[in-house]
């Protein structure tokens, strides 16, 4: 019996992430370039549409928009991949015994790898848009880790729901479309007033994206209380997602195999 302490499935997680990455056509240069096409087109369209209006409210609007789109793109793609991960790995689940959450982890991490490359490409574009490095950039790895943990937490719940309800992919597509407009990606919160602004501020994605912008563009450290609230919420959601998947494992196993 394996006596290894800690998490004994790192190799399995790494291999499954590598396979997921290749299955997403990320193993070639053109495969990766295709993943850049969508956020690039979104950036061009939104920038051309809103620069004259929102440029009066947001300094360095190009950088502001680009950061929001890159982080949103990771959230949307990773949660969608995590949602369908259990269905795509039915044969593996049927034939091998291992913690099922690894399937979800590997799906999200495969998107995370390509998103990290997108974030690295983002940096020279920020420089061209007038953003200069500062000490607050040292907070960016922590912000990215928090975003990754939050995305995995959401994906764990979605994967279980998708295993039991066949319409979950369509439902989540509608939900993410609404979330895109309910998250300040191409507009600032300052143009939203009253209770609507307070409501949008409760969105963890809003806080994460605003913290990233504050560090990269303004050289400011993340807002401490809001950031701690997101970390606390993410930790609870992560633990709850793993527990929920394990509790429902036997119930949805027959649905996946059927």
SEGU-20839 format. One record per residue: residue in three letters; x, y, z negated of N, C-alpha, C in turn. Coordinates in nm, 3 decimals, decimal comma. Example, Ala and Ser with C-alpha at 12.3 -4.5 7.8 and 13.67 -1.06 7.14 Angstrom:
2
[Ala [1,319 -0,569 -0,780] [1,230 -0,450 -0,780] [1,320 -0,330 -0,780]]
[Ser [1,285 -0,225 -0,708] [1,367 -0,106 -0,714] [1,290 0,003 -0,787]]
// end
This chain:
258
[Unk [0,085 -0,119 0,000] [0,000 0,000 0,000] [0,089 0,125 0,000]]
[Unk [0,048 0,226 0,074] [0,127 0,348 0,085] [0,131 0,422 -0,048]]
[Unk [0,251 0,439 -0,102] [0,269 0,506 -0,232] [0,300 0,654 -0,218]]
[Unk [0,294 0,704 -0,096] [0,330 0,844 -0,073] [0,238 0,936 -0,150]]
[Unk [0,298 1,032 -0,218] [0,219 1,127 -0,295] [0,173 1,241 -0,205]]
[Unk [0,080 1,321 -0,257] [0,029 1,432 -0,179] [-0,063 1,383 -0,068]]
[Unk [-0,060 1,454 0,043] [-0,146 1,422 0,157] [-0,072 1,327 0,249]]
[Unk [-0,113 1,198 0,258] [-0,034 1,098 0,331] [-0,067 1,089 0,479]]
[Unk [-0,137 1,187 0,534] [-0,184 1,175 0,672] [-0,129 1,286 0,761]]
[Unk [-0,016 1,345 0,724] [0,039 1,454 0,803] [0,074 1,408 0,945]]
[Unk [0,132 1,288 0,958] [0,170 1,240 1,091] [0,047 1,220 1,178]]
[Unk [-0,057 1,158 1,120] [-0,181 1,137 1,194] [-0,242 1,271 1,237]]
[Unk [-0,243 1,367 1,146] [-0,297 1,499 1,177] [-0,218 1,564 1,291]]
[Unk [-0,085 1,553 1,286] [-0,002 1,611 1,391] [-0,026 1,547 1,526]]
[Unk [-0,037 1,414 1,528] [-0,060 1,343 1,654] [-0,197 1,374 1,712]]
[Unk [-0,298 1,379 1,626] [-0,432 1,409 1,674] [-0,442 1,552 1,725]]
[Unk [-0,371 1,643 1,659] [-0,368 1,782 1,706] [-0,301 1,791 1,842]]
[Unk [-0,191 1,717 1,860] [-0,120 1,717 1,988] [-0,209 1,663 2,100]]
[Unk [-0,281 1,556 2,073] [-0,370 1,498 2,173] [-0,484 1,595 2,207]]
[Unk [-0,542 1,656 2,102] [-0,649 1,754 2,126] [-0,598 1,870 2,211]]
[Unk [-0,478 1,913 2,183] [-0,419 2,023 2,258] [-0,406 1,988 2,406]]
[Unk [-0,360 1,866 2,435] [-0,344 1,823 2,574] [-0,479 1,802 2,641]]
[Unk [-0,577 1,751 2,567] [-0,710 1,731 2,624] [-0,775 1,862 2,663]]
[Unk [-0,735 1,972 2,599] [-0,790 2,104 2,632] [-0,713 2,169 2,747]]
[Unk [-0,633 2,088 2,821] [-0,555 2,139 2,935] [-0,456 2,245 2,892]]
[Unk [-0,406 2,229 2,768] [-0,307 2,326 2,721] [-0,165 2,276 2,743]]
[Unk [-0,151 2,156 2,797] [-0,018 2,099 2,812] [0,059 2,157 2,929]]
[Unk [-0,005 2,240 3,013] [0,062 2,300 3,128] [0,056 2,452 3,117]]
[Unk [0,139 2,516 3,196] [0,142 2,662 3,196] [0,008 2,718 3,242]]
[Unk [-0,047 2,663 3,351] [-0,173 2,715 3,402] [-0,287 2,689 3,306]]
[Unk [-0,280 2,578 3,234] [-0,382 2,550 3,134] [-0,386 2,659 3,029]]
[Unk [-0,270 2,701 2,983] [-0,264 2,808 2,883] [-0,306 2,942 2,942]]
[Unk [-0,266 2,968 3,066] [-0,302 3,094 3,129] [-0,453 3,108 3,146]]
[Unk [-0,521 2,997 3,169] [-0,667 3,002 3,181] [-0,730 3,045 3,049]]
[Unk [-0,671 3,005 2,937] [-0,728 3,045 2,807] [-0,714 3,195 2,785]]
[Unk [-0,617 3,258 2,852] [-0,600 3,403 2,839] [-0,695 3,481 2,927]]
[Unk [-0,755 3,414 3,025] [-0,838 3,484 3,121] [-0,962 3,545 3,057]]
[Unk [-1,033 3,467 2,974] [-1,156 3,516 2,913] [-1,135 3,639 2,825]]
[Unk [-1,043 3,633 2,725] [-1,023 3,754 2,643] [-0,970 3,873 2,723]]
[Unk [-0,892 3,845 2,828] [-0,840 3,955 2,911] [-0,955 4,025 2,985]]
[Unk [-1,044 3,945 3,045] [-1,158 4,003 3,115] [-1,250 4,078 3,019]]
[Unk [-1,272 4,018 2,900] [-1,355 4,084 2,800] [-1,294 4,216 2,758]]
[Unk [-1,163 4,218 2,741] [-1,096 4,341 2,701] [-1,113 4,449 2,807]]
[Unk [-1,090 4,413 2,933] [-1,099 4,510 3,042] [-1,240 4,567 3,052]]
[Unk [-1,341 4,478 3,048] [-1,480 4,523 3,062] [-1,521 4,612 2,945]]
[Unk [-1,496 4,566 2,822] [-1,537 4,643 2,705] [-1,461 4,775 2,695]]
[Unk [-1,333 4,772 2,729] [-1,253 4,895 2,723] [-1,306 4,999 2,821]]
[Unk [-1,335 4,954 2,944] [-1,385 5,048 3,045] [-1,523 5,103 3,008]]
[Unk [-1,604 5,019 2,944] [-1,740 5,061 2,909] [-1,744 5,157 2,791]]
[Unk [-1,655 5,134 2,692] [-1,672 5,204 2,565] [-1,562 5,303 2,529]]
[Unk [-1,456 5,311 2,608] [-1,344 5,397 2,570] [-1,388 5,544 2,561]]
[Unk [-1,472 5,591 2,652] [-1,511 5,733 2,651] [-1,599 5,766 2,530]]
[Unk [-1,680 5,670 2,488] [-1,768 5,693 2,373] [-1,698 5,664 2,242]]
[Unk [-1,649 5,540 2,225] [-1,592 5,499 2,097] [-1,451 5,551 2,078]]
[Unk [-1,387 5,594 2,187] [-1,254 5,652 2,172] [-1,253 5,776 2,086]]
[Unk [-1,368 5,842 2,073] [-1,379 5,961 1,987] [-1,384 5,922 1,839]]
[Unk [-1,425 5,798 1,811] [-1,438 5,752 1,673] [-1,318 5,671 1,626]]
[Unk [-1,246 5,611 1,720] [-1,136 5,520 1,686] [-1,010 5,564 1,759]]
[Unk [-0,906 5,596 1,683] [-0,778 5,625 1,746] [-0,714 5,494 1,790]]
[Unk [-0,642 5,498 1,901] [-0,580 5,379 1,959] [-0,685 5,269 1,980]]
[Unk [-0,791 5,307 2,050] [-0,904 5,215 2,069] [-0,863 5,088 2,143]]
[Unk [-0,769 5,097 2,236] [-0,724 4,979 2,309] [-0,668 4,873 2,215]]
[Unk [-0,579 4,915 2,125] [-0,522 4,821 2,027] [-0,629 4,769 1,933]]
[Unk [-0,719 4,858 1,892] [-0,830 4,821 1,803] [-0,914 4,710 1,866]]
[Unk [-0,949 4,728 1,993] [-1,032 4,631 2,064] [-0,957 4,500 2,086]]
[Unk [-0,832 4,508 2,125] [-0,753 4,387 2,157] [-0,738 4,297 2,035]]
[Unk [-0,709 4,355 1,919] [-0,695 4,277 1,796] [-0,826 4,206 1,762]]
[Unk [-0,936 4,278 1,772] [-1,065 4,218 1,742] [-1,098 4,103 1,834]]
[Unk [-1,070 4,118 1,964] [-1,103 4,014 2,061] [-1,018 3,889 2,041]]
[Unk [-0,890 3,905 2,014] [-0,802 3,789 1,995] [-0,845 3,708 1,873]]
[Unk [-0,874 3,775 1,763] [-0,916 3,704 1,642] [-1,055 3,642 1,660]]
[Unk [-1,145 3,716 1,724] [-1,278 3,660 1,750] [-1,269 3,539 1,843]]
[Unk [-1,186 3,548 1,945] [-1,171 3,439 2,041] [-1,129 3,310 1,970]]
[Unk [-1,038 3,322 1,874] [-0,997 3,204 1,797] [-1,114 3,149 1,717]]
[Unk [-1,187 3,235 1,648] [-1,301 3,190 1,568] [-1,403 3,117 1,655]]
[Unk [-1,439 3,175 1,767] [-1,544 3,117 1,850] [-1,501 2,983 1,910]]
[Unk [-1,380 2,977 1,965] [-1,334 2,854 2,028] [-1,308 2,744 1,926]]
[Unk [-1,248 2,780 1,813] [-1,213 2,678 1,714] [-1,336 2,619 1,647]]
[Unk [-1,434 2,702 1,614] [-1,555 2,647 1,553] [-1,632 2,560 1,651]]
[Unk [-1,632 2,598 1,779] [-1,700 2,516 1,880] [-1,629 2,382 1,897]]
[Unk [-1,497 2,382 1,897] [-1,422 2,257 1,907] [-1,442 2,171 1,784]]
[Unk [-1,441 2,233 1,667] [-1,464 2,158 1,544] [-1,604 2,099 1,539]]
[Unk [-1,701 2,173 1,589] [-1,840 2,128 1,589] [-1,856 1,996 1,664]]
[Unk [-1,793 1,985 1,779] [-1,809 1,864 1,862] [-1,704 1,757 1,835]]
[Unk [-1,615 1,779 1,738] [-1,501 1,691 1,719] [-1,540 1,549 1,680]]
[Unk [-1,635 1,533 1,589] [-1,674 1,398 1,546] [-1,736 1,319 1,661]]
[Unk [-1,815 1,386 1,744] [-1,876 1,319 1,858] [-1,769 1,275 1,957]]
[Unk [-1,670 1,360 1,980] [-1,566 1,328 2,077] [-1,474 1,218 2,029]]
[Unk [-1,468 1,195 1,899] [-1,378 1,095 1,842] [-1,454 0,975 1,786]]
[Unk [-1,568 0,942 1,848] [-1,652 0,833 1,799] [-1,576 0,700 1,796]]
[Unk [-1,503 0,669 1,903] [-1,433 0,540 1,908] [-1,326 0,531 1,801]]
[Unk [-1,257 0,641 1,776] [-1,155 0,642 1,672] [-1,217 0,623 1,535]]
[Unk [-1,328 0,688 1,511] [-1,398 0,677 1,383] [-1,451 0,535 1,363]]
[Unk [-1,496 0,474 1,472] [-1,552 0,340 1,463] [-1,446 0,234 1,432]]
[Unk [-1,324 0,253 1,483] [-1,224 0,146 1,477] [-1,117 0,164 1,370]]
[Unk [-1,104 0,283 1,313] [-0,997 0,307 1,216] [-1,051 0,375 1,092]]
[Unk [-0,987 0,342 0,981] [-1,027 0,399 0,853] [-0,928 0,508 0,813]]
[Unk [-0,975 0,629 0,802] [-0,894 0,742 0,758] [-0,991 0,853 0,720]]
[Unk [-0,945 0,955 0,646] [-1,036 1,065 0,609] [-1,091 1,134 0,734]]
[Unk [-1,223 1,139 0,746] [-1,285 1,191 0,867] [-1,261 1,340 0,887]]
[Unk [-1,231 1,411 0,780] [-1,207 1,554 0,795] [-1,084 1,584 0,881]]
[Unk [-0,995 1,484 0,895] [-0,876 1,503 0,979] [-0,916 1,528 1,123]]
[Unk [-1,026 1,466 1,166] [-1,075 1,488 1,302] [-1,108 1,636 1,324]]
[Unk [-1,175 1,694 1,227] [-1,211 1,836 1,236] [-1,086 1,924 1,227]]
[Unk [-0,998 1,890 1,133] [-0,874 1,968 1,118] [-0,796 1,973 1,250]]
[Unk [-0,780 1,856 1,314] [-0,700 1,849 1,437] [-0,764 1,928 1,550]]
[Unk [-0,897 1,927 1,557] [-0,966 2,003 1,662] [-0,941 2,153 1,645]]
[Unk [-0,954 2,201 1,522] [-0,932 2,343 1,495] [-0,785 2,380 1,517]]
[Unk [-0,694 2,296 1,471] [-0,552 2,326 1,484] [-0,507 2,327 1,630]]
[Unk [-0,570 2,246 1,716] [-0,534 2,248 1,858] [-0,565 2,383 1,919]]
[Unk [-0,675 2,445 1,876] [-0,708 2,581 1,922] [-0,615 2,682 1,857]]
[Unk [-0,579 2,657 1,732] [-0,492 2,749 1,659] [-0,356 2,762 1,725]]
[Unk [-0,305 2,651 1,779] [-0,174 2,654 1,845] [-0,177 2,750 1,964]]
[Unk [-0,279 2,735 2,049] [-0,287 2,824 2,166] [-0,318 2,967 2,124]]
[Unk [-0,394 2,984 2,015] [-0,425 3,119 1,967] [-0,301 3,187 1,911]]
[Unk [-0,212 3,111 1,849] [-0,086 3,169 1,803] [-0,005 3,223 1,920]]
[Unk [-0,006 3,150 2,030] [0,064 3,198 2,150] [-0,001 3,327 2,201]]
[Unk [-0,135 3,330 2,195] [-0,205 3,452 2,236] [-0,166 3,569 2,146]]
[Unk [-0,155 3,542 2,014] [-0,119 3,648 1,921] [0,023 3,698 1,946]]
[Unk [0,114 3,607 1,984] [0,250 3,649 2,016] [0,253 3,736 2,141]]
[Unk [0,170 3,699 2,239] [0,160 3,780 2,360] [0,096 3,915 2,330]]
[Unk [0,009 3,917 2,229] [-0,058 4,041 2,189] [0,041 4,149 2,147]]
[Unk [0,150 4,110 2,080] [0,242 4,207 2,021] [0,301 4,304 2,122]]
[Unk [0,357 4,256 2,236] [0,410 4,355 2,332] [0,302 4,445 2,391]]
[Unk [0,179 4,394 2,405] [0,070 4,478 2,453] [0,037 4,587 2,352]]
[Unk [0,043 4,552 2,224] [0,021 4,654 2,121] [0,127 4,763 2,131]]
[Unk [0,249 4,722 2,158] [0,358 4,819 2,172] [0,329 4,914 2,289]]
[Unk [0,281 4,857 2,401] [0,248 4,939 2,518] [0,132 5,034 2,489]]
[Unk [0,045 4,993 2,395] [-0,070 5,075 2,358] [-0,037 5,177 2,250]]
[Unk [0,091 5,184 2,212] [0,133 5,286 2,119] [0,150 5,242 1,975]]
[Unk [0,132 5,113 1,946] [0,148 5,062 1,809] [0,294 5,029 1,784]]
[Unk [0,345 5,068 1,668] [0,484 5,041 1,634] [0,491 4,952 1,509]]
[Unk [0,590 4,863 1,502] [0,603 4,774 1,385] [0,618 4,854 1,256]]
[Unk [0,566 4,797 1,147] [0,580 4,858 1,016] [0,581 4,748 0,911]]
[Unk [0,609 4,783 0,787] [0,621 4,683 0,680] [0,490 4,610 0,652]]
[Unk [0,378 4,672 0,682] [0,249 4,608 0,657] [0,229 4,486 0,745]]
[Unk [0,307 4,474 0,852] [0,296 4,355 0,938] [0,331 4,227 0,863]]
[Unk [0,403 4,240 0,752] [0,439 4,122 0,673] [0,315 4,054 0,614]]
[Unk [0,203 4,126 0,608] [0,079 4,068 0,557] [0,006 3,984 0,662]]
[Unk [0,043 3,999 0,787] [-0,030 3,932 0,895] [-0,031 3,779 0,882]]
[Unk [0,081 3,713 0,850] [0,073 3,567 0,833] [-0,031 3,523 0,730]]
[Unk [-0,041 3,596 0,618] [-0,141 3,562 0,517] [-0,282 3,581 0,572]]
[Unk [-0,304 3,688 0,645] [-0,436 3,713 0,704] [-0,473 3,602 0,802]]
[Unk [-0,376 3,559 0,882] [-0,401 3,452 0,979] [-0,432 3,320 0,908]]
[Unk [-0,361 3,291 0,800] [-0,387 3,168 0,724] [-0,527 3,171 0,663]]
[Unk [-0,567 3,286 0,611] [-0,702 3,299 0,556] [-0,807 3,277 0,665]]
[Unk [-0,783 3,335 0,783] [-0,875 3,314 0,895] [-0,881 3,167 0,933]]
[Unk [-0,766 3,100 0,939] [-0,762 2,958 0,974] [-0,842 2,875 0,873]]
[Unk [-0,822 2,901 0,744] [-0,895 2,826 0,641] [-1,045 2,852 0,650]]
[Unk [-1,082 2,977 0,679] [-1,224 3,010 0,692] [-1,285 2,937 0,812]]
[Unk [-1,215 2,934 0,924] [-1,264 2,866 1,043] [-1,280 2,716 1,018]]
[Unk [-1,183 2,655 0,953] [-1,193 2,513 0,921] [-1,313 2,487 0,832]]
[Unk [-1,337 2,574 0,736] [-1,451 2,558 0,645] [-1,582 2,557 0,722]]
[Unk [-1,596 2,653 0,813] [-1,717 2,659 0,895] [-1,729 2,536 0,984]]
[Unk [-1,617 2,495 1,044] [-1,617 2,382 1,136] [-1,655 2,251 1,066]]
[Unk [-1,617 2,235 0,940] [-1,651 2,113 0,866] [-1,803 2,096 0,855]]
[Unk [-1,871 2,203 0,819] [-2,017 2,197 0,809] [-2,080 2,175 0,947]]
[Unk [-2,030 2,247 1,047] [-2,087 2,235 1,181] [-2,071 2,094 1,237]]
[Unk [-1,956 2,032 1,210] [-1,931 1,896 1,262] [-2,032 1,796 1,207]]
[Unk [-2,064 1,809 1,078] [-2,163 1,718 1,017] [-2,301 1,743 1,077]]
[Unk [-2,340 1,869 1,088] [-2,471 1,901 1,146] [-2,480 1,852 1,291]]
[Unk [-2,370 1,869 1,367] [-2,372 1,828 1,508] [-2,380 1,677 1,523]]
[Unk [-2,325 1,604 1,425] [-2,332 1,457 1,430] [-2,474 1,407 1,410]]
[Unk [-2,556 1,485 1,342] [-2,693 1,443 1,312] [-2,797 1,510 1,400]]
[Unk [-2,767 1,631 1,447] [-2,865 1,706 1,528] [-2,803 1,736 1,664]]
[Unk [-2,862 1,684 1,768] [-2,802 1,692 1,901] [-2,807 1,832 1,962]]
[Unk [-2,892 1,919 1,910] [-2,904 2,053 1,966] [-2,810 2,153 1,899]]
[Unk [-2,722 2,106 1,813] [-2,640 2,195 1,734] [-2,546 2,281 1,820]]
[Unk [-2,496 2,226 1,929] [-2,406 2,303 2,015] [-2,478 2,423 2,075]]
[Unk [-2,601 2,403 2,121] [-2,678 2,514 2,178] [-2,712 2,618 2,070]]
[Unk [-2,747 2,568 1,952] [-2,781 2,659 1,841] [-2,659 2,744 1,805]]
[Unk [-2,543 2,681 1,794] [-2,423 2,755 1,757] [-2,382 2,855 1,864]]
[Unk [-2,406 2,821 1,989] [-2,377 2,916 2,098] [-2,460 3,042 2,082]]
[Unk [-2,588 3,026 2,047] [-2,675 3,141 2,024] [-2,628 3,220 1,901]]
[Unk [-2,591 3,148 1,794] [-2,548 3,213 1,671] [-2,420 3,293 1,694]]
[Unk [-2,324 3,236 1,765] [-2,198 3,307 1,789] [-2,219 3,429 1,879]]
[Unk [-2,315 3,420 1,970] [-2,347 3,538 2,052] [-2,397 3,652 1,963]]
[Unk [-2,486 3,618 1,869] [-2,535 3,719 1,775] [-2,423 3,770 1,686]]
[Unk [-2,337 3,680 1,639] [-2,227 3,720 1,551] [-2,130 3,815 1,620]]
[Unk [-2,113 3,796 1,750] [-2,022 3,884 1,824] [-2,064 4,030 1,810]]
[Unk [-2,194 4,054 1,816] [-2,244 4,190 1,806] [-2,261 4,236 1,661]]
[Unk [-2,266 4,141 1,567] [-2,278 4,175 1,426] [-2,142 4,187 1,357]]
[Unk [-2,036 4,172 1,433] [-1,900 4,187 1,382] [-1,836 4,306 1,454]]
[Unk [-1,772 4,397 1,383] [-1,714 4,516 1,448] [-1,592 4,483 1,533]]
[Unk [-1,617 4,423 1,648] [-1,509 4,387 1,738] [-1,480 4,500 1,835]]
[Unk [-1,584 4,556 1,897] [-1,564 4,664 1,993] [-1,617 4,798 1,942]]
[Unk [-1,667 4,801 1,820] [-1,716 4,926 1,761] [-1,668 4,934 1,615]]
[Unk [-1,655 5,053 1,559] [-1,615 5,067 1,418] [-1,737 5,066 1,327]]
[Unk [-1,718 5,024 1,204] [-1,828 5,024 1,107] [-1,877 5,165 1,076]]
[Unk [-1,793 5,262 1,100] [-1,829 5,399 1,064] [-1,948 5,452 1,144]]
[Unk [-1,977 5,391 1,260] [-2,091 5,438 1,339] [-2,221 5,372 1,295]]
[Unk [-2,210 5,278 1,200] [-2,328 5,211 1,146] [-2,355 5,269 1,008]]
[Unk [-2,477 5,308 0,981] [-2,505 5,375 0,855] [-2,587 5,293 0,758]]
[Unk [-2,586 5,338 0,632] [-2,675 5,285 0,529] [-2,658 5,138 0,500]]
[Unk [-2,773 5,072 0,480] [-2,774 4,932 0,440] [-2,719 4,840 0,549]]
[Unk [-2,727 4,886 0,675] [-2,675 4,803 0,784] [-2,523 4,788 0,773]]
[Unk [-2,456 4,898 0,738] [-2,311 4,890 0,721] [-2,274 4,798 0,606]]
[Unk [-2,347 4,810 0,495] [-2,319 4,723 0,379] [-2,343 4,577 0,414]]
[Unk [-2,446 4,551 0,494] [-2,476 4,413 0,534] [-2,366 4,357 0,623]]
[Unk [-2,322 4,434 0,721] [-2,214 4,389 0,810] [-2,084 4,370 0,734]]
[Unk [-2,064 4,447 0,627] [-1,941 4,436 0,548] [-1,934 4,306 0,470]]
[Unk [-2,047 4,238 0,455] [-2,048 4,110 0,384] [-1,996 3,995 0,470]]
[Unk [-1,984 4,019 0,598] [-1,933 3,917 0,690] [-1,783 3,898 0,667]]
[Unk [-1,738 3,778 0,628] [-1,594 3,756 0,605] [-1,509 3,790 0,728]]
[Unk [-1,562 3,765 0,847] [-1,487 3,798 0,968] [-1,462 3,949 0,978]]
[Unk [-1,559 4,026 0,935] [-1,542 4,172 0,936] [-1,423 4,213 0,851]]
[Unk [-1,414 4,158 0,732] [-1,305 4,193 0,641] [-1,171 4,148 0,696]]
[Unk [-1,166 4,026 0,750] [-1,041 3,972 0,804] [-0,992 4,057 0,922]]
[Unk [-1,082 4,088 1,013] [-1,044 4,167 1,131] [-1,004 4,309 1,092]]
[Unk [-1,077 4,369 0,998] [-1,043 4,504 0,953] [-0,908 4,506 0,882]]
[Unk [-0,879 4,403 0,805] [-0,748 4,394 0,740] [-0,635 4,383 0,842]]
[Unk [-0,657 4,301 0,946] [-0,555 4,286 1,049] [-0,529 4,417 1,120]]
[Unk [-0,636 4,490 1,152] [-0,620 4,620 1,218] [-0,549 4,721 1,128]]
[Unk [-0,586 4,719 1,000] [-0,523 4,813 0,907] [-0,373 4,790 0,900]]
[Unk [-0,332 4,664 0,898] [-0,189 4,633 0,890] [-0,117 4,665 1,021]]
[Unk [-0,173 4,619 1,133] [-0,103 4,631 1,260] [-0,102 4,774 1,313]]
[Unk [-0,214 4,844 1,302] [-0,226 4,977 1,362] [-0,189 5,088 1,264]]
[Unk [-0,246 5,082 1,143] [-0,233 5,192 1,049] [-0,119 5,175 0,948]]
[Unk [-0,061 5,056 0,941] [0,046 5,033 0,845] [-0,003 5,028 0,701]]
[Unk [-0,129 4,991 0,682] [-0,188 4,984 0,548] [-0,197 4,839 0,501]]
[Unk [-0,189 4,819 0,371] [-0,203 4,685 0,315] [-0,351 4,647 0,313]]
[Unk [-0,382 4,517 0,311] [-0,522 4,474 0,307] [-0,594 4,525 0,183]]
[Unk [-0,725 4,545 0,198] [-0,806 4,589 0,084] [-0,810 4,477 -0,020]]
[Unk [-0,761 4,501 -0,142] [-0,741 4,392 -0,239] [-0,869 4,321 -0,282]]
[Unk [-0,971 4,396 -0,323] [-1,091 4,332 -0,378] [-1,168 4,257 -0,270]]
[Unk [-1,183 4,318 -0,154] [-1,252 4,251 -0,044] [-1,176 4,127 0,000]]
[Unk [-1,043 4,137 0,005] [-0,961 4,023 0,047] [-0,970 3,909 -0,053]]
[Unk [-0,966 3,941 -0,181] [-0,979 3,837 -0,284] [-1,116 3,771 -0,277]]
[Unk [-1,219 3,848 -0,246] [-1,353 3,791 -0,233] [-1,358 3,692 -0,117]]
[Unk [-1,294 3,726 -0,005] [-1,291 3,636 0,110] [-1,212 3,510 0,078]]
[Unk [-1,098 3,525 0,009] [-1,019 3,408 -0,030] [-1,098 3,317 -0,121]]
[Unk [-1,167 3,374 -0,218] [-1,249 3,296 -0,311] [-1,361 3,223 -0,237]]
[Unk [-1,431 3,294 -0,150] [-1,539 3,235 -0,072] [-1,486 3,123 0,018]]
[Unk [-1,372 3,148 0,083] [-1,315 3,048 0,174] [-1,273 2,922 0,099]]
[Unk [-1,214 2,939 -0,020] [-1,172 2,823 -0,100] [-1,292 2,737 -0,138]]
[Unk [-1,400 2,804 -0,180] [-1,521 2,729 -0,216] [-1,580 2,659 -0,093]]
[Unk [-1,586 2,732 0,019] [-1,642 2,675 0,141] [-1,558 2,558 0,192]]
[Unk [-1,426 2,570 0,181] [-1,337 2,464 0,227] [-1,360 2,337 0,145]]
[Unk [-1,358 2,351 0,013] [-1,381 2,235 -0,074] [-1,521 2,178 -0,053]]
[Unk [-1,619 2,268 -0,039] [-1,756 2,223 -0,016] [-1,772 2,152 0,117]]
[Unk [-1,702 2,201 0,220] [-1,710 2,138 0,352] [-1,653 1,998 0,353]]
[Unk [-1,538 1,979 0,288] [-1,479 1,846 0,279] [-1,571 1,752 0,200]]
[Unk [-1,622 1,799 0,088] [-1,712 1,717 0,006] [-1,840 1,683 0,083]]
[Unk [-1,893 1,780 0,156] [-2,016 1,758 0,232] [-1,994 1,654 0,341]]
[Unk [-1,881 1,663 0,412] [-1,852 1,566 0,517] [-1,837 1,425 0,460]]
[Unk [-1,766 1,414 0,349] [-1,745 1,282 0,288] [-1,876 1,223 0,236]]
[Unk [-1,961 1,310 0,183] [-2,088 1,262 0,130] [-2,181 1,214 0,242]]
[Unk [-2,175 1,281 0,357] [-2,264 1,247 0,468] [-2,202 1,146 0,564]]
[Unk [-2,079 1,104 0,538] [-2,005 1,019 0,631] [-2,083 0,893 0,668]]
[Unk [-2,135 0,823 0,569] [-2,203 0,697 0,598] [-2,336 0,720 0,669]]
[Unk [-2,397 0,835 0,643] [-2,526 0,862 0,705] [-2,512 0,895 0,852]]
[Unk [-2,409 0,973 0,887] [-2,398 1,009 1,028] [-2,315 0,908 1,108]]
[Unk [-2,248 0,812 1,041] [-2,168 0,714 1,112] [-2,252 0,634 1,212]]
[Unk [-2,370 0,591 1,169] [-2,457 0,515 1,258] [-2,505 0,600 1,374]]
[Unk [-2,527 0,728 1,351] [-2,572 0,818 1,458] [-2,465 0,833 1,563]]
[Unk [-2,339 0,843 1,523] [-2,231 0,859 1,617] [-2,211 0,733 1,700]]
[Unk [-2,222 0,618 1,636] [-2,199 0,491 1,705] [-2,313 0,457 1,799]]
[Unk [-2,433 0,502 1,763] [-2,552 0,467 1,845] [-2,541 0,525 1,985]]
// end
